[in-house]
Amino acid sequence: MIPAPSGATRLYVIVGDPIAQVRSPAGVSAAFAARGHDGILVPVQVAPADLPDFLSVATRLKNLDGIVVTIPHKFACYEACTSTTERAHFLRTVNLMRRRVDGLWHGDMVDGLGFVGAARAKGIDPGGMRALLVGAGGAGSAIALALVEAGVSELAIHDVATERRDALVGRLNGLGKAPVRGGSVDPAGFDFVANATPAGMKDGDPLPVDVARLAPAAYCGCVITKPEVSPLIAAARKIGCATGTGTDMYQQHQSIMVDFLLGTDREG
């Protein structure tokens, strides 16, 4: 049970635009309470044009200890951090920020850990698989890094923003691990298919991949939390694919988020 906030309660916010789809506030607030921490996470909708003003004010709020970052602010919030974990620095994006002792911000990006963790919880190990990722934004770049580190045999990345995609492909190939290349919406021949785009959040959105070309033996994962079963996941399940939803992803990385926000993680 989450206790009623008081003047001593430490404040955390999740910032995005839109924000109604997020599932984090209740779970993170309950996790704080379970650890004996008097803190609460609340959603805040901030348009991209207003983000600099929001961050300026947030930095001056004495009882604000952390920020959870969602679409479309992950790259911009990286720039607002004075320090980050190694993975966030490599990706130049964050989805978590916590207050440093000096009052400035330390960031991390754990979307990839949650996405791969959700697959493993379903008995799917990406190691050795051919993977297709759609979306090279904040969450997509984190998932790409996590898949490469998980040992996929190959990673293809599709994004309509080709410059952003190519920059990510270049950085990942620089690691000297799995070969990474540009991809398409055709999932044929891939064992692991990941959607890291908002496609499916709105009625009438096109599917992010050509589902007719999806193999029944493939794993299909999606970052969308609202609707809980995205159109892509619903279509993949009809084919017989093992699937992971955005809620599965969130459940896997909630404890990682709380560790980071409370400063009990190992890095940073």
C-alpha angles and dihedrals in degrees: 000000000000111000119229111268120251135185088277095055114118113232128226125175135200110214128199147123109258101023106169092090097062119112099186106091101074095039096048093044090051090048090052090053092047089056093048093251118141098221140120133200117216131182121245123187111213125171117226092249090056098046096094090054091046093051091047091055094040091056090057097048106105097204097045108101105167148013129210110205127210138168126354102006106064098101094042092049090053087063090053093058121096091201137009142182117271094257093050091049091049091051096037090223137097138195096182132050127179131186115260123216089258091055096253128111135273116193141201137178115217103159091105093053090053094047096050090041090056091053092049090049087060090051095259117133111191091205110121094006128127104239133200119197123190112201130037098200126112098299092035095053090050091049090048092054092046092051092050090049089047089061106253112176092227137000125204117190125200123192130151086222093076096181091056091046094049092048090053092046090052094050093047093048087052088067090068094225124105118002110256125198143160115283140188140223090274110103095184112133096017124119096195124040122185129188113202096165130095090244106135099032091099128050110259096025112146116245111263093231136027097264092192087068094050115114115232089228093056125103114235122196132180134191096212116114099180114080088031090217105042121209089254093054092045091052093045091051091053088056091050101254123151106244145195125201132208088255090055088052093049093049090054096053103034093096090048089052093050092047089054096045091050093044095242095120118107099237125065 
